[in-house]
Amino acid sequence: MELVEVENHLKDDDYISRNSFELAKNLCTLYNNADSQSVSKVQNLVIRSLEKYELFGSSKIIIDNLLRELKLFPYLNSDELSLADALAYFAHTTDIGNDSEAVLHGPQAEIFYKLLSGVSVVLSAPTSFGKSLIIDAVIASQKFSNIVVVVPTISLIDETRRRLSKFKENYKVITHSLQEASDKNIYVLTQERVIEEDFVGDVDFFVIDEFYKLSTWADSGNRCALLNEAFYRLYKKCEHFYMLGPNINGVAGEFVENVKFEFVKYNYNTVVTEIHDFTGSDKEGSLIDICEKVEGPTIVFSSSPDRANKAAELIYENIRTEPGNKARELAAWVSENYHEEWILTKALKNGVGIHHARIPRGISQYIVDLFNSGEIKYLVCTSTLIEGVNTSAKNIVCYDDSINRKKLDIFTFNNISGRSGRMFKHFVGNVYILSPPPIDQLPLVELPLYNQDENTPDSLLLNIDENDLTEKGKEKIKKYYEQDHLSLETIRLNKTIDPSDQVNFAKALEANFQNWSHMLLWRGYPDYEQLSFICTLIWNNFNGKSLGNRSISSAKQLAFKINQLMSKPTIHNIVNDRLNYNADSDITSIITKELDFKRLWANFHFPRIIRAIETITNEYLRKHKIDYECEYTAYASSVENYFYDSSIVALEEYGLPIEISALIEDYLSTDGDLDEALNRLSAVDTSKIEDPVIKSFLERAAYGI
């Protein structure tokens, strides 16, 4: 039989039952005759056979032998193994922590033993490969005392922290600079936190997840520069690493010449991805038709939060689906704390989840849990869910073919489609495409840290030791060495702020100090006039108009919103105030802008820029021997934490919405001692809590502490 014929027979239960031996024999023949190009196709057929495993009856032993030959050892049934299969099975069994064991497939075991032998590995492999399990196995070996795991987003900090909490008897899991280190530590951090001064101490081994983000094609902005600096700082401490990510073409550039590592690329799948082409059809109609007919949990990928909201609305208005009890309870809680007309409330009531950056972090994490547990069938998302968050989806619908108006490349498309299927749960995953897939080649990963060309961010070059700069690198940043408006020390201190913006502000300060001084020279908290002035400086000198997803329209509004935070208003009250002013206001738009303001302006842009203004102003004062020093740090920290204790806001990263932590604010507030706040959180007696959603959030946040 040909490959296609066998594939068709594997979809026919009756045929398998009647011809199980013949079909298994043909699978063996195809495997024996396969070359390096076609063996992956045969592997897909063997995985398909697992979906119908029981139908093979006495021929199951043939399927088991094929699984062993293909090194798919986790799929072997430990209770029904031949001697040869049993030897292979137990040889690939390893400790993964908490008295648990896992069976590694062949390529996983190869990477694991390379790492244990001291080899640094850059692994490129499909989503279903099980790259993260190797991290667990390495930690369980207890070969290393201080391990750093770098993840691209804060959401992934919590997911990774939960997974690695099983090692808490031997390691302290640290996710935030508010925590104290122990003798043996696992740091789970974003790139920004890795490079915080005097935070990460000794390092024996480090991991960078989604390592392709080191390349400028993945992110040409500040995020790329910070991740390159994080690698640079970690590599200075320890040359033993494991970098993992989806399929790429290879690693290129000066990195290959300067760093000792082994690049390993696998096109090794543990689930089958089946593509269904709906291109050229009516997108909205096709989305409804597909979602109505598919069986199993389904993710719908959209290009932006607005598109995701519209897709969710399209699904729940046209398809009747019953959410589980927990989803209904969450919908009621969201309605009470946000608004009953918010798109998320309406979606959850109808069994549809939404996951994107404009949904509060703790709620997003809870929604993923509901999806994975079957409480909701449909989850509409943007790229925030694609970047490493583990889901249990049988189906992926590619509703859009872009991310924020940029067409998907083949790399991103593969990353999205690879989210379909799940080992032991969905052997065959379905991908439904509503736009033509990209046909370009897989990319190469190059690190601007080592290439140091015109694409290397200035901020990165300025934070590299001078003896590690190339001649091109030195030439690119020579302008900063030659100017005398701002010291390199101050520029480096403000590493999240564009260096040219800093120098330009220093020039403006020199020209206007006499007029600005009475508004800049303050300590502690500013009065409203001083706050308004600072906001004007941010707007005019640091490109304020383009920041924060345009959630703020003017410096005047920014000052008003920052000042409003002091009263700790709830979003529910903010919505009602706006409706009292304009009854026709769009609820979702109001909530979106408020969440964007808090997440992007209050929690990020405002505090980092005001700290930069402080350091630049203080340098000017020292240079001109003015006996005064500004002190904005306390205010910046207060804004960053919405005027709550910093430990309260840090608990958001553990999945506890601030609406809930605020209910027990006095109990959880610890003057910024996150370890103590976590101890108090884990001690909460949830048996006395009547509200099921509050109880679930508290229990979920306390998991693994």
Secondary structure, DSSP 8 states (H G I E B T S, - for coil): --HHHHHHHTT-HHHHHHSHHHHHHHHHHHHHT--TTTHHHHHHHHHHHHHTGGGGGGGHHHHHHHHHHTT-GGGS-TTS--HHHHHHHHHTEEEEETTEEEE--HHHHHHHHHHHTT--EEEE--GGG-HHHHHHHHHHTT--SEEEEE-SSHHHHHHHHHHHGGGTTT-EEE-STTS---SSEEEEE-HHHHTSTTT----SEEEEESGGGGSTTT--SHHHHHHHHHHHHHHHH-S-EEEEES--SEE-THHHHHS--EEEE----SSEEEEEE-TTS-HHHHHHHHHHH--S-EEEE-SSHHHHHHHHHHHHHH------HHHHHHHHHHHHHT-TTSHHHHHHHTTEEEESTTS-HHHHHHHHHHHHTTS-SEEEE-HHHHTT----BSEEEE--SEETTEE--HHHHHHHHTTB-BTTTBSEEEEEESS----S---EE--HHHH-STTS-HHHHTTS-GGG--HHHHHHTHHHHH--SS-HHHHHHTTTS-HHHHHHHHHHHHHHHHHHHHHH--BSS--HHHHHHHHHHHHHHTTGGGSGGG---SHHHHHHHHHHGGG---HHHHHHHHHHH-TT--HHHHHHHHHHIIIIIIIIIHHHHHHHHHHHHHHHHHHTT-S---B-HHHHHHHHTTTS-HHHHHGGGGT--HHHHGGGHHHH--TT-HHHHHHHHHT--GGG---HHHHHHHHHHHTT-
